[in-house]
Amino acid sequence: MEKRVFLIVLDSFGIGAEPDAAAFGDAGTNTLGAIANHPNFNCPNLRKLGLFNIDGVTAGERTDAPAAAFARLQEQSMGKDTTIGHWEIAGVVSPEPLPTFPEGFPKELIREYEQKTGHKVLCNKPYSGTQVLKDYGEQAMRENALIVYTSADSVFQVAANEELVPVHELYRYCEIAREMLKGKYGVGRVIARPFLGNSADTFYRTTNRHDLSLKPPRATMLDLLKDAGKDVIAVGKIYDIFDGEGVTEKIKTTGNTNGIAFTKALQTRDFEGLAFVNLVDFDMLYGHRRDVAGYAAAATEFDRFLADFLPGMRESDLLMITADHGCDPSYTKTTDHTREYVPYLVCGKGVKAGTDLGTKLCFGTIAQTICEYLEVDASTLDGKSVWQEIRA
């Protein structure tokens, strides 16, 4: 019987500050805590799985009979960004943080970028992705310029109006940046941020975002599974995060609703291996924009998907739900990611429901568990499998 693992990353769905959160400027943050009491939050299926039974979770109502095994995972990498979080989920801890540029990128680097693209660069500082369009969008259109900005994360973001700079051109400019940004300038991601509109009040980001990541420093779970002949289906921005390494099939999505639909469709397909799904809207639309109501509603939408998905699981399917970092929508000191524990829920007919795994060090717990379940050697990966603890 084909063994299938559905690993769903609720992007930024943290469950409380990690012990070192203060060092990241994130003391007291709690993404789940921020949304759990909002009227838009209605997640009976996550509750049934055991989300509120997880170690340290004080929000929500516990259940007496969790349908999943559950744990709280603590990040071991020195970062709180998407790239590092997903790499650790895939079994690669990053002991050094990726470079960030709180003062913007060096002038000589920007000058070289202007020469190579033929466009003037505006902004070049940390900025909110929506505010930067309000403040620089009109000037960028007048001057046919590129808006380059960063954040607290290791990113080089390039925004341009699709009507002036076609999407394929913007992607090419991002490829130029990716080639330039190596070594001490080796940011985790170069991100194309196309937008439309004709004034500060009407600008909006389109769904044509594209990420160009650093390649992981060594083989991840994805590579090991692919090399063992397994399917590795990347849904959403997973392909971009790993720069395609270890992926056998990619499915581009336009957001959570679309990603959920593709995941449900995958459930009806025959494959052997991993469907690795990222649902980005939690982070991109609601976490960074500090929209508690929107975040809570997105959680409810995902919960409705579970009501559909869970009854359709096959005998040898595993469903795993986790996150890559936090992004507390109630935290007003910054609009950045937050250093938080993440949930780990595992369910399936072969899983001992109600197994409380406590707190586990390393998101790589996930990679190790998946590899052991799929019978693939993971001795080169970080983390420790919990399969023997949770198998029925």
C-alpha positions as CSV (number, residue, x, y, z in Angstrom):
1,M,0.0,0.0,0.0
2,E,1.3,3.4,-0.9
3,K,2.5,5.5,2.0
4,R,1.5,9.2,1.7
5,V,2.5,12.0,4.0
6,F,0.7,15.3,3.8
7,L,2.8,17.9,5.6
8,I,1.0,21.3,5.8
9,V,2.8,24.4,7.0
10,L,0.5,27.0,8.4
11,D,2.9,29.8,7.6
12,S,3.6,31.8,10.8
13,F,1.2,29.9,13.0
14,G,3.3,30.2,16.2
15,I,2.0,29.0,19.6
16,G,4.0,31.1,22.1
17,A,7.3,32.8,22.6
18,E,10.4,30.6,22.7
19,P,12.8,31.0,25.7
20,D,15.2,33.2,23.6
21,A,12.4,35.4,22.1
22,A,13.5,38.5,24.0
23,A,16.9,38.3,22.1
24,F,14.9,38.6,18.9
25,G,12.7,41.5,20.2
26,D,9.7,39.2,20.6
27,A,9.1,38.7,24.3
28,G,5.6,37.7,25.1
29,T,4.5,37.0,21.6
30,N,1.8,34.4,20.9
31,T,0.2,34.1,17.5
32,L,-2.4,31.4,18.5
33,G,-3.1,33.3,21.7
34,A,-3.8,36.5,19.7
35,I,-6.5,34.8,17.5
36,A,-8.1,32.1,19.6
37,N,-10.6,34.3,21.4
38,H,-11.6,36.3,18.3
39,P,-15.2,35.9,17.1
40,N,-13.8,34.8,13.7
41,F,-12.0,31.9,15.2
42,N,-14.0,28.7,15.0
43,C,-11.7,25.6,14.8
44,P,-13.4,22.5,16.2
45,N,-11.3,20.2,14.1
46,L,-8.0,21.6,15.2
47,R,-9.3,21.3,18.8
48,K,-10.3,17.6,18.2
49,L,-6.8,16.9,16.9
50,G,-5.3,18.3,20.1
51,L,-4.0,21.8,19.2
52,F,-5.1,23.2,22.6
53,N,-3.6,20.1,24.5
54,I,-0.1,21.0,23.3
55,D,2.5,21.7,26.0
56,G,2.4,25.4,27.0
57,V,-0.8,26.3,25.0
58,T,-3.2,28.2,27.3
59,A,-5.6,29.5,24.7
60,G,-8.7,27.6,23.6
61,E,-10.4,24.5,25.2
62,R,-8.6,21.2,25.6
63,T,-10.2,18.0,24.5
64,D,-10.3,14.8,26.6
65,A,-9.6,12.6,23.6
66,P,-7.2,14.1,21.0
67,A,-7.4,12.5,17.6
68,A,-3.8,13.2,16.8
69,A,-0.4,12.9,18.4
70,F,0.9,16.3,19.4
71,A,4.0,18.2,20.3
72,R,5.4,21.7,20.8
73,L,8.6,22.2,18.7
74,Q,11.4,24.6,19.6
75,E,13.5,26.0,16.8
76,Q,17.2,25.4,17.0
77,S,18.3,27.6,14.1
78,M,19.4,31.2,14.7
79,G,16.6,32.9,12.9
80,K,12.9,33.3,12.6
81,D,12.4,33.6,8.9
82,T,10.7,31.4,6.3
83,T,13.8,30.0,4.7
84,I,15.5,28.9,7.9
85,G,12.3,27.6,9.4
86,H,11.5,25.4,6.4
87,W,15.1,24.2,6.1
88,E,14.9,23.1,9.8
89,I,11.6,21.4,9.2
90,A,13.4,19.5,6.4
91,G,16.2,18.5,8.8
92,V,18.8,21.2,8.3
93,V,19.6,23.5,11.3
94,S,21.2,26.8,10.6
95,P,23.5,27.7,13.5
96,E,24.3,31.1,11.9
97,P,21.6,33.6,11.0
98,L,21.3,34.7,7.4
99,P,22.4,38.3,6.8
100,T,20.0,41.1,7.4
101,F,20.3,44.8,6.4
102,P,18.6,47.0,8.9
103,E,20.2,50.1,7.3
104,G,19.5,49.0,3.8
105,F,21.9,47.4,1.3
106,P,25.4,48.9,0.7
107,K,25.4,51.8,-1.8
108,E,28.0,50.1,-4.0
109,L,25.8,47.1,-4.3
110,I,22.7,49.1,-5.3
111,R,24.8,51.1,-7.8
112,E,25.9,47.8,-9.4
113,Y,22.3,46.6,-9.4
114,E,21.1,49.8,-11.1
115,Q,23.7,49.4,-13.8
116,K,22.8,45.7,-14.4
117,T,19.1,46.3,-14.6
118,G,19.1,49.7,-16.3
119,H,16.6,51.0,-13.7
120,K,17.0,53.5,-10.9
121,V,16.4,52.1,-7.4
122,L,14.1,53.7,-4.8
123,C,13.8,53.2,-1.1
124,N,16.5,50.7,-0.1
125,K,15.5,50.3,3.5
126,P,13.4,48.1,5.7
127,Y,9.7,48.7,4.9
128,S,6.2,47.3,5.2
129,G,5.3,45.8,1.8
130,T,2.0,47.7,1.5
131,Q,3.3,51.0,2.9
132,V,6.3,51.0,0.5
133,L,3.8,51.1,-2.4
134,K,2.0,54.1,-0.9
135,D,5.2,55.9,-0.3
136,Y,7.2,55.1,-3.4
137,G,4.8,53.6,-6.0
138,E,3.9,56.8,-7.7
139,Q,7.5,57.9,-8.0
140,A,8.5,54.5,-9.3
141,M,5.9,54.8,-12.1
142,R,7.0,58.4,-13.0
143,E,10.7,57.4,-13.1
144,N,10.3,53.8,-14.3
145,A,12.2,52.8,-11.2
146,L,12.4,49.7,-9.1
147,I,11.5,49.7,-5.5
148,V,14.0,47.7,-3.5
149,Y,13.3,47.1,0.2
150,T,14.1,44.6,3.0
151,S,12.7,43.7,6.4
152,A,13.9,42.2,9.7
153,D,14.2,39.0,7.7
154,S,17.0,38.1,5.3
155,V,15.3,39.3,2.1
156,F,15.9,41.6,-0.9
157,Q,12.5,42.5,-2.3
158,V,11.9,44.2,-5.7
159,A,8.6,45.8,-6.4
160,A,7.5,47.1,-9.8
161,N,4.2,48.0,-11.5
162,E,3.3,45.2,-13.9
163,E,2.0,47.7,-16.5
164,L,5.5,49.3,-16.7
165,V,7.7,46.3,-15.9
166,P,6.2,43.1,-17.2
167,V,6.3,40.2,-14.7
168,H,8.9,38.2,-16.8
169,E,11.2,41.2,-16.7
170,L,10.8,41.7,-13.0
171,Y,11.7,38.0,-12.5
172,R,14.8,38.5,-14.7
173,Y,15.8,41.5,-12.5
174,C,15.4,39.3,-9.4
175,E,17.6,36.6,-11.0
176,I,20.2,39.3,-11.5
177,A,19.9,40.2,-7.8
178,R,20.1,36.5,-6.8
179,E,23.4,36.2,-8.8
180,M,24.8,39.2,-7.0
181,L,23.7,38.4,-3.5
182,K,26.3,35.8,-2.4
183,G,28.7,35.4,0.5
184,K,28.3,38.2,3.1
185,Y,25.4,39.5,1.0
186,G,23.8,36.1,0.7
187,V,20.2,36.9,1.7
188,G,17.8,34.0,2.2
189,R,15.4,35.1,-0.5
190,V,15.1,37.6,-3.3
191,I,11.4,38.3,-3.8
192,A,9.6,39.7,-6.8
193,R,6.7,41.9,-5.6
194,P,4.7,42.9,-8.7
195,F,1.8,45.4,-8.1
196,L,-0.9,47.1,-10.0
197,G,-2.9,50.4,-9.6
198,N,-2.2,54.0,-10.6
199,S,-2.0,55.9,-7.4
200,A,-1.0,55.5,-3.7
201,D,-4.6,54.8,-2.8
202,T,-5.2,52.1,-5.5
203,F,-1.9,50.2,-5.5
204,Y,-2.1,46.5,-4.6
205,R,0.2,43.5,-4.8
206,T,-0.7,40.9,-7.3
207,T,-0.5,37.1,-6.9
208,N,2.6,37.0,-9.2
209,R,5.1,37.0,-6.3
210,H,8.1,34.9,-7.0
211,D,10.8,33.9,-4.5
212,L,14.4,33.0,-5.4
213,S,16.0,31.3,-2.4
214,L,19.5,30.4,-1.5
215,K,20.1,26.7,-2.1
216,P,20.1,24.8,1.2
217,P,23.6,24.3,2.5
218,R,23.3,20.5,2.3
219,A,20.9,17.8,1.4
220,T,17.5,18.1,3.1
221,M,14.6,15.6,3.6
222,L,13.4,16.5,0.1
223,D,16.7,15.3,-1.5
224,L,16.7,12.1,0.5
225,L,13.2,11.2,-0.4
226,K,13.7,12.1,-4.1
227,D,16.9,10.0,-4.2
228,A,15.0,7.1,-2.7
229,G,12.5,7.2,-5.5
230,K,9.7,8.9,-3.6
231,D,7.4,11.6,-4.9
232,V,8.0,15.0,-3.4
233,I,5.1,17.3,-4.4
234,A,5.7,21.0,-3.5
235,V,2.5,23.0,-3.1
236,G,2.7,26.8,-2.8
237,K,6.0,28.4,-2.1
238,I,7.8,25.2,-1.1
239,Y,9.5,24.9,-4.5
240,D,10.9,28.4,-4.2
241,I,12.0,28.1,-0.6
242,F,14.2,25.1,-1.5
243,D,15.1,26.5,-4.9
244,G,13.6,23.4,-6.4
245,E,16.1,21.1,-4.7
246,G,14.6,17.6,-4.1
247,V,11.2,18.4,-5.6
248,T,9.7,16.1,-8.2
249,E,6.5,18.1,-8.9
250,K,5.6,21.7,-8.2
251,I,2.1,23.2,-7.9
252,K,1.9,27.0,-7.8
253,T,-0.9,28.6,-5.7
254,T,-2.4,32.0,-5.3
255,G,-3.2,31.8,-1.6
256,N,-4.7,29.7,1.1
257,T,-8.0,28.9,-0.6
258,N,-6.2,27.8,-3.8
259,G,-3.6,25.8,-1.8
260,I,-6.3,24.0,0.2
261,A,-8.1,23.1,-3.0
262,F,-4.9,21.6,-4.5
263,T,-4.2,19.7,-1.4
264,K,-7.7,18.2,-1.4
265,A,-7.3,17.3,-5.0
266,L,-4.0,15.6,-4.2
267,Q,-5.8,13.4,-1.7
268,T,-7.5,11.6,-4.6
269,R,-4.3,10.9,-6.5
270,D,-2.0,7.9,-6.1
271,F,1.5,8.8,-5.1
272,E,4.2,7.4,-2.8
273,G,6.0,10.0,-0.6
274,L,5.4,13.5,0.5
275,A,3.0,16.3,-0.4
276,F,4.6,19.4,1.2
277,V,2.2,22.3,1.4
278,N,2.7,25.9,2.5
279,L,-0.3,28.1,3.2
280,V,1.2,31.6,3.0
281,D,-1.8,33.9,3.6
282,F,-1.6,33.5,7.4
283,D,1.8,35.2,7.2
284,M,1.6,37.5,4.2
285,L,-1.9,38.8,4.4
286,Y,-2.7,38.7,8.1
287,G,0.4,38.3,10.3
288,H,2.6,41.0,8.8
289,R,-0.4,43.3,8.4
290,R,-1.3,42.7,12.1
291,D,-4.8,41.7,11.1
292,V,-6.1,39.6,14.0
293,A,-9.6,39.3,12.5
294,G,-8.3,38.1,9.1
295,Y,-5.8,35.7,10.7
296,A,-8.6,34.2,12.8
297,A,-10.9,33.8,9.8
298,A,-8.1,32.1,7.8
299,A,-7.7,29.6,10.6
300,T,-11.4,28.9,10.5
301,E,-11.2,28.4,6.7
302,F,-8.4,25.8,7.2
303,D,-10.4,24.1,9.9
304,R,-13.3,23.7,7.5
305,F,-10.8,22.1,5.0
306,L,-9.9,19.5,7.8
307,A,-13.6,18.5,8.1
308,D,-13.4,17.6,4.4
309,F,-9.9,16.1,4.4
310,L,-9.8,13.9,7.5
311,P,-12.6,11.5,6.5
312,G,-10.9,10.9,3.1
313,M,-7.5,9.8,4.5
314,R,-6.4,6.3,3.4
315,E,-5.2,3.5,5.6
316,S,-1.5,4.4,5.2
317,D,-1.8,8.2,5.0
318,L,-0.3,10.6,7.6
319,L,-1.4,14.2,8.0
320,M,1.1,16.5,9.7
321,I,0.3,20.2,10.6
322,T,3.0,22.6,11.7
323,A,4.4,26.1,11.2
324,D,7.8,27.7,10.4
325,H,7.8,30.6,12.9
326,G,5.4,33.0,14.4
327,C,3.9,36.3,13.2
328,D,1.8,37.6,16.1
329,P,-0.9,39.8,14.5
330,S,-1.5,41.6,17.9
331,Y,2.2,42.5,18.4
332,T,2.6,46.2,17.5
333,K,6.3,46.8,18.2
334,T,7.1,45.6,14.7
335,T,5.4,44.0,11.7
336,D,8.0,41.3,11.5
337,H,8.0,37.6,12.2
338,T,8.1,36.5,15.9
339,R,10.3,33.9,17.6
340,E,7.8,31.3,18.7
341,Y,7.3,27.6,19.3
342,V,5.3,25.8,16.6
343,P,2.7,23.1,16.8
344,Y,3.2,19.6,15.5
345,L,0.0,17.5,15.0
346,V,0.2,14.0,13.5
347,C,-2.8,12.0,12.6
348,G,-3.7,8.9,10.6
349,K,-5.0,5.4,11.1
350,G,-1.4,4.2,11.9
351,V,-0.9,6.9,14.7
352,K,-1.6,6.4,18.4
353,A,-4.1,9.1,19.0
354,G,-3.7,11.2,22.1
355,T,0.1,10.7,22.3
356,D,1.4,13.8,24.2
357,L,5.0,14.3,23.0
358,G,5.6,17.3,25.2
359,T,8.2,19.8,23.9
360,K,10.8,18.6,21.3
361,L,13.9,20.4,20.4
362,C,14.3,21.0,16.7
363,F,11.8,21.3,13.8
364,G,13.9,18.5,12.3
365,T,11.8,16.1,14.4
366,I,9.4,16.4,11.4
367,A,11.9,15.4,8.8
368,Q,13.2,12.5,10.8
369,T,9.7,11.2,11.5
370,I,8.7,11.4,7.9
371,C,11.8,9.6,6.7
372,E,11.4,6.8,9.2
373,Y,7.8,6.3,8.3
374,L,8.7,6.2,4.6
375,E,11.7,3.9,5.3
376,V,14.3,6.3,4.1
377,D,17.7,6.7,5.9
378,A,17.9,10.2,7.5
379,S,21.1,9.8,9.4
380,T,22.5,13.0,7.8
381,L,19.6,15.1,9.0
382,D,19.2,17.1,12.2
383,G,16.4,16.2,14.7
384,K,15.1,12.9,16.2
385,S,12.2,10.8,14.9
386,V,9.2,10.3,17.1
387,W,7.7,7.6,14.9
388,Q,8.2,4.8,17.5
389,E,6.5,6.9,20.1
390,I,3.4,7.6,18.0
391,R,2.9,4.5,15.9
392,A,-0.3,2.6,16.7
